[in-house]
Amino acid sequence: MDTDSLRCFDAAATTLNFRAAAGRVGLSPAAFSDRVQRLESELGVALFVRTTRQVELTEAGRRMLPLARNLMVGAEQLKAAGRLDGAAAPYELYVGARYEQAISWLCPALTPLQHTRPERTIHLYNGDSQDLLLRLERGDLDAIIASMRLTSAKLTYATLHAEQYVLVSKRACLARRADARQLTLVDVSRDLPLFRYFLDALPDADPWPFAHVEYLGGIGNIKRRLLDGRDRVAVLPHYFVRADLSARRLVRLMPRVRLRPDAFRLVWRTGHPRTAQLLALAEELRKHPLR
């Protein structure tokens, strides 16, 4: 039994798509299927149930998956123990984040993170929240940084930083609910509205009667839109507009309403073979304040 076959098993179990899993490990679909079949023959059990529509783990496959992942990690530790210099074995992590988080906070942290653990290489991928979550669940990413609310037992997370939100605009234009009739609300998306943090802080959560609503997909786009017009409002993370508030390019609206806080989290698939390394990364990221 070799670690390459175990790696194929892990890729197929993560993606539940043999073609995608073959691409992850750099094999043709035929060669990948042969690897899995040989492993099943060696173990004496079927690991997957495959139909033309879907791939599922068998009960035996579910029992064996965490053991296979532990064996892969153990193999790496064995190689590291044999190194004369005592250095840890090199490894890579693929981490996804929103573009604004990456450029303002995560990229500046890469150099000190590399000094802390030179054996680790961190690759970044930028996308919106839904894209990041899809790629995480599919196995394209080892972890994502997100503030979305998580309820799936398939995901594990470590909290990194508290995230405070503020309601802002280019001018003082919103002092009461009725004022919304003359304004445009700018938000991320219909499915993940940041304005929800404001509504949740009120005694009632009824929708506000904005004249228009625009969905722009990211907080960088939202801030740019606010700076370009006087009759637009939005909820944004405080760290992201701190400098604009200080320079009075934006103003905080209804400051007596304390918006519900959230948190940045490092999120990964439950049972990930590099859980220990991801927990270590989370601990290191807590030392780098949001910018």
C-alpha positions as a Python dict, from the first residue, in 0.01 Angstrom:
ca = {
    (1, 'M'): (0, 0, 0),
    (2, 'D'): (160, 328, -111),
    (3, 'T'): (85, 687, -14),
    (4, 'D'): (2, 781, -375),
    (5, 'S'): (-294, 543, -367),
    (6, 'L'): (-402, 684, -32),
    (7, 'R'): (-376, 1033, -180),
    (8, 'C'): (-608, 925, -463),
    (9, 'F'): (-852, 785, -208),
    (10, 'D'): (-846, 1114, -15),
    (11, 'A'): (-895, 1323, -333),
    (12, 'A'): (-1191, 1111, -447),
    (13, 'A'): (-1348, 1116, -99),
    (14, 'T'): (-1309, 1495, -82),
    (15, 'T'): (-1439, 1585, -426),
    (16, 'L'): (-1679, 1289, -481),
    (17, 'N'): (-1592, 1336, -847),
    (18, 'F'): (-1334, 1104, -1001),
    (19, 'R'): (-1250, 1334, -1293),
    (20, 'A'): (-1192, 1633, -1062),
    (21, 'A'): (-997, 1416, -817),
    (22, 'A'): (-775, 1284, -1098),
    (23, 'G'): (-690, 1643, -1191),
    (24, 'R'): (-596, 1722, -830),
    (25, 'V'): (-336, 1444, -816),
    (26, 'G'): (-212, 1488, -1174),
    (27, 'L'): (-337, 1159, -1321),
    (28, 'S'): (-556, 1076, -1617),
    (29, 'P'): (-909, 959, -1523),
    (30, 'A'): (-824, 605, -1637),
    (31, 'A'): (-503, 591, -1433),
    (32, 'F'): (-682, 740, -1133),
    (33, 'S'): (-962, 482, -1146),
    (34, 'D'): (-702, 206, -1172),
    (35, 'R'): (-527, 338, -859),
    (36, 'V'): (-850, 336, -660),
    (37, 'Q'): (-947, -10, -783),
    (38, 'R'): (-605, -150, -688),
    (39, 'L'): (-638, 1, -341),
    (40, 'E'): (-986, -149, -302),
    (41, 'S'): (-848, -487, -411),
    (42, 'E'): (-562, -466, -163),
    (43, 'L'): (-796, -368, 122),
    (44, 'G'): (-1056, -626, 19),
    (45, 'V'): (-1347, -379, 36),
    (46, 'A'): (-1525, -133, -191),
    (47, 'L'): (-1449, 227, -92),
    (48, 'F'): (-1697, 397, -327),
    (49, 'V'): (-2035, 343, -482),
    (50, 'R'): (-2023, 492, -834),
    (51, 'T'): (-2315, 559, -1065),
    (52, 'T'): (-2342, 770, -1379),
    (53, 'R'): (-2472, 1059, -1165),
    (54, 'Q'): (-2281, 1050, -839),
    (55, 'V'): (-2001, 906, -629),
    (56, 'E'): (-2052, 816, -263),
    (57, 'L'): (-1832, 663, 4),
    (58, 'T'): (-1931, 321, 128),
    (59, 'E'): (-1960, 263, 500),
    (60, 'A'): (-1617, 99, 490),
    (61, 'G'): (-1482, 398, 299),
    (62, 'R'): (-1611, 636, 566),
    (63, 'R'): (-1444, 431, 840),
    (64, 'M'): (-1113, 408, 656),
    (65, 'L'): (-1084, 769, 537),
    (66, 'P'): (-956, 924, 865),
    (67, 'L'): (-711, 633, 904),
    (68, 'A'): (-582, 686, 549),
    (69, 'R'): (-534, 1056, 617),
    (70, 'N'): (-346, 981, 937),
    (71, 'L'): (-121, 741, 746),
    (72, 'M'): (-36, 1012, 491),
    (73, 'V'): (55, 1257, 766),
    (74, 'G'): (254, 985, 941),
    (75, 'A'): (447, 914, 621),
    (76, 'E'): (543, 1282, 599),
    (77, 'Q'): (651, 1283, 963),
    (78, 'L'): (859, 971, 900),
    (79, 'K'): (1040, 1143, 612),
    (80, 'A'): (1099, 1451, 827),
    (81, 'A'): (1244, 1238, 1109),
    (82, 'G'): (1502, 1101, 869),
    (83, 'R'): (1632, 1441, 762),
    (84, 'L'): (1983, 1504, 892),
    (85, 'D'): (1916, 1872, 957),
    (86, 'G'): (1606, 1796, 1163),
    (87, 'A'): (1399, 2037, 951),
    (88, 'A'): (1029, 1976, 907),
    (89, 'A'): (911, 1832, 577),
    (90, 'P'): (786, 2099, 335),
    (91, 'Y'): (413, 2122, 268),
    (92, 'E'): (165, 2351, 92),
    (93, 'L'): (-168, 2504, 193),
    (94, 'Y'): (-418, 2654, -50),
    (95, 'V'): (-614, 2929, 128),
    (96, 'G'): (-906, 3124, -15),
    (97, 'A'): (-1015, 3473, 86),
    (98, 'R'): (-1207, 3771, -48),
    (99, 'Y'): (-986, 3998, -254),
    (100, 'E'): (-1018, 4287, -8),
    (101, 'Q'): (-910, 4067, 284),
    (102, 'A'): (-617, 3929, 89),
    (103, 'I'): (-476, 4261, -30),
    (104, 'S'): (-517, 4455, 295),
    (105, 'W'): (-440, 4187, 555),
    (106, 'L'): (-343, 3841, 434),
    (107, 'C'): (-77, 3933, 176),
    (108, 'P'): (115, 4158, 420),
    (109, 'A'): (115, 3867, 666),
    (110, 'L'): (272, 3618, 423),
    (111, 'T'): (633, 3722, 482),
    (112, 'P'): (625, 3695, 863),
    (113, 'L'): (428, 3370, 830),
    (114, 'Q'): (702, 3233, 605),
    (115, 'H'): (968, 3330, 859),
    (116, 'T'): (774, 3146, 1130),
    (117, 'R'): (743, 2823, 931),
    (118, 'P'): (980, 2815, 632),
    (119, 'E'): (870, 2461, 547),
    (120, 'R'): (518, 2588, 467),
    (121, 'T'): (411, 2749, 138),
    (122, 'I'): (78, 2931, 137),
    (123, 'H'): (-101, 2975, -196),
    (124, 'L'): (-386, 3227, -216),
    (125, 'Y'): (-709, 3218, -413),
    (126, 'N'): (-952, 3513, -427),
    (127, 'G'): (-1326, 3480, -474),
    (128, 'D'): (-1663, 3577, -332),
    (129, 'S'): (-1805, 3394, -31),
    (130, 'Q'): (-2014, 3141, -224),
    (131, 'D'): (-1728, 3059, -464),
    (132, 'L'): (-1487, 3011, -173),
    (133, 'L'): (-1727, 2783, 11),
    (134, 'L'): (-1790, 2574, -301),
    (135, 'R'): (-1419, 2530, -369),
    (136, 'L'): (-1356, 2441, -5),
    (137, 'E'): (-1624, 2172, -4),
    (138, 'R'): (-1500, 2042, -340),
    (139, 'G'): (-1146, 2011, -210),
    (140, 'D'): (-982, 2272, -431),
    (141, 'L'): (-887, 2473, -122),
    (142, 'D'): (-753, 2353, 211),
    (143, 'A'): (-909, 2643, 402),
    (144, 'I'): (-1088, 2973, 354),
    (145, 'I'): (-1107, 3292, 556),
    (146, 'A'): (-1469, 3397, 594),
    (147, 'S'): (-1710, 3569, 828),
    (148, 'M'): (-2020, 3389, 700),
    (149, 'R'): (-2231, 3196, 949),
    (150, 'L'): (-2151, 2824, 936),
    (151, 'T'): (-2386, 2542, 1032),
    (152, 'S'): (-2249, 2240, 844),
    (153, 'A'): (-2098, 1955, 1046),
    (154, 'K'): (-1867, 1896, 749),
    (155, 'L'): (-1679, 2217, 830),
    (156, 'T'): (-1453, 2308, 1122),
    (157, 'Y'): (-1328, 2656, 1201),
    (158, 'A'): (-1106, 2858, 1431),
    (159, 'T'): (-1193, 3219, 1515),
    (160, 'L'): (-929, 3471, 1409),
    (161, 'H'): (-1053, 3826, 1476),
    (162, 'A'): (-1376, 3994, 1581),
    (163, 'E'): (-1531, 4191, 1295),
    (164, 'Q'): (-1727, 4508, 1376),
    (165, 'Y'): (-1965, 4663, 1125),
    (166, 'V'): (-2081, 5022, 1067),
    (167, 'L'): (-2352, 5185, 859),
    (168, 'V'): (-2185, 5449, 639),
    (169, 'S'): (-2241, 5695, 358),
    (170, 'K'): (-2067, 5990, 194),
    (171, 'R'): (-2291, 6233, 384),
    (172, 'A'): (-2521, 6238, 686),
    (173, 'C'): (-2836, 6131, 506),
    (174, 'L'): (-3003, 5868, 723),
    (175, 'A'): (-3132, 5950, 1070),
    (176, 'R'): (-3458, 5755, 1074),
    (177, 'R'): (-3635, 5480, 884),
    (178, 'A'): (-3839, 5719, 667),
    (179, 'D'): (-3520, 5871, 521),
    (180, 'A'): (-3450, 5542, 343),
    (181, 'R'): (-3719, 5623, 82),
    (182, 'Q'): (-3479, 5873, -78),
    (183, 'L'): (-3169, 5652, -73),
    (184, 'T'): (-3004, 5355, -243),
    (185, 'L'): (-2880, 5063, -35),
    (186, 'V'): (-2559, 4908, -170),
    (187, 'D'): (-2490, 4551, -55),
    (188, 'V'): (-2293, 4239, -138),
    (189, 'S'): (-2566, 4003, -257),
    (190, 'R'): (-2925, 3904, -199),
    (191, 'D'): (-2815, 3583, -24),
    (192, 'L'): (-2550, 3742, 202),
    (193, 'P'): (-2667, 4096, 278),
    (194, 'L'): (-2444, 4296, 511),
    (195, 'F'): (-2739, 4522, 592),
    (196, 'R'): (-2870, 4227, 793),
    (197, 'Y'): (-2621, 4318, 1068),
    (198, 'F'): (-2798, 4653, 1105),
    (199, 'L'): (-3150, 4508, 1099),
    (200, 'D'): (-3056, 4245, 1358),
    (201, 'A'): (-2952, 4523, 1598),
    (202, 'L'): (-3301, 4681, 1591),
    (203, 'P'): (-3601, 4584, 1806),
    (204, 'D'): (-3781, 4472, 1490),
    (205, 'A'): (-3617, 4327, 1180),
    (206, 'D'): (-3862, 4459, 923),
    (207, 'P'): (-3713, 4558, 584),
    (208, 'W'): (-3639, 4925, 530),
    (209, 'P'): (-3807, 5104, 237),
    (210, 'F'): (-3503, 5202, 29),
    (211, 'A'): (-3575, 5358, -308),
    (212, 'H'): (-3327, 5122, -476),
    (213, 'V'): (-3099, 4831, -385),
    (214, 'E'): (-2775, 4749, -567),
    (215, 'Y'): (-2577, 4425, -522),
    (216, 'L'): (-2210, 4465, -610),
    (217, 'G'): (-2055, 4138, -495),
    (218, 'G'): (-1775, 4269, -273),
    (219, 'I'): (-1692, 4529, -10),
    (220, 'G'): (-1430, 4696, -230),
    (221, 'N'): (-1692, 4764, -496),
    (222, 'I'): (-1936, 4888, -233),
    (223, 'K'): (-1693, 5140, -88),
    (224, 'R'): (-1604, 5271, -432),
    (225, 'R'): (-1974, 5315, -509),
    (226, 'L'): (-2033, 5506, -185),
    (227, 'L'): (-1744, 5741, -257),
    (228, 'D'): (-1886, 5812, -603),
    (229, 'G'): (-2231, 5926, -485),
    (230, 'R'): (-2408, 6113, -209),
    (231, 'D'): (-2734, 5922, -179),
    (232, 'R'): (-2606, 5570, -116),
    (233, 'V'): (-2565, 5385, 213),
    (234, 'A'): (-2409, 5053, 308),
    (235, 'V'): (-2298, 4838, 598),
    (236, 'L'): (-1923, 4766, 583),
    (237, 'P'): (-1658, 4621, 817),
    (238, 'H'): (-1515, 4895, 1037),
    (239, 'Y'): (-1151, 4800, 968),
    (240, 'F'): (-1215, 4845, 595),
    (241, 'V'): (-1345, 5203, 623),
    (242, 'R'): (-1150, 5320, 930),
    (243, 'A'): (-923, 5547, 726),
    (244, 'D'): (-1215, 5686, 524),
    (245, 'L'): (-1402, 5776, 843),
    (246, 'S'): (-1096, 5946, 990),
    (247, 'A'): (-1044, 6146, 670),
    (248, 'R'): (-1418, 6223, 654),
    (249, 'R'): (-1452, 6073, 309),
    (250, 'L'): (-1731, 5867, 467),
    (251, 'V'): (-1949, 5933, 771),
    (252, 'R'): (-2100, 5690, 1015),
    (253, 'L'): (-2480, 5686, 1020),
    (254, 'M'): (-2704, 5623, 1322),
    (255, 'P'): (-2405, 5564, 1557),
    (256, 'R'): (-2632, 5486, 1853),
    (257, 'V'): (-2733, 5160, 1686),
    (258, 'R'): (-2467, 4906, 1779),
    (259, 'L'): (-2450, 4658, 1494),
    (260, 'R'): (-2411, 4290, 1573),
    (261, 'P'): (-2045, 4184, 1557),
    (262, 'D'): (-1922, 3880, 1370),
    (263, 'A'): (-1579, 3721, 1334),
    (264, 'F'): (-1322, 3626, 1074),
    (265, 'R'): (-1272, 3251, 1081),
    (266, 'L'): (-1030, 3009, 926),
    (267, 'V'): (-1256, 2734, 793),
    (268, 'W'): (-1158, 2386, 672),
    (269, 'R'): (-1320, 2049, 606),
    (270, 'T'): (-1376, 1836, 916),
    (271, 'G'): (-1120, 1559, 924),
    (272, 'H'): (-870, 1742, 705),
    (273, 'P'): (-534, 1559, 717),
    (274, 'R'): (-356, 1885, 799),
    (275, 'T'): (-583, 1991, 1084),
    (276, 'A'): (-285, 2040, 1316),
    (277, 'Q'): (-113, 2268, 1065),
    (278, 'L'): (-434, 2464, 1005),
    (279, 'L'): (-481, 2518, 1378),
    (280, 'A'): (-122, 2644, 1394),
    (281, 'L'): (-191, 2880, 1102),
    (282, 'A'): (-499, 3015, 1279),
    (283, 'E'): (-294, 3083, 1592),
    (284, 'E'): (-36, 3273, 1385),
    (285, 'L'): (-299, 3475, 1198),
    (286, 'R'): (-448, 3596, 1528),
    (287, 'K'): (-122, 3783, 1586),
    (288, 'H'): (-170, 3994, 1273),
    (289, 'P'): (-434, 4265, 1332),
    (290, 'L'): (-685, 4350, 1062),
    (291, 'R'): (-597, 4637, 831),
}
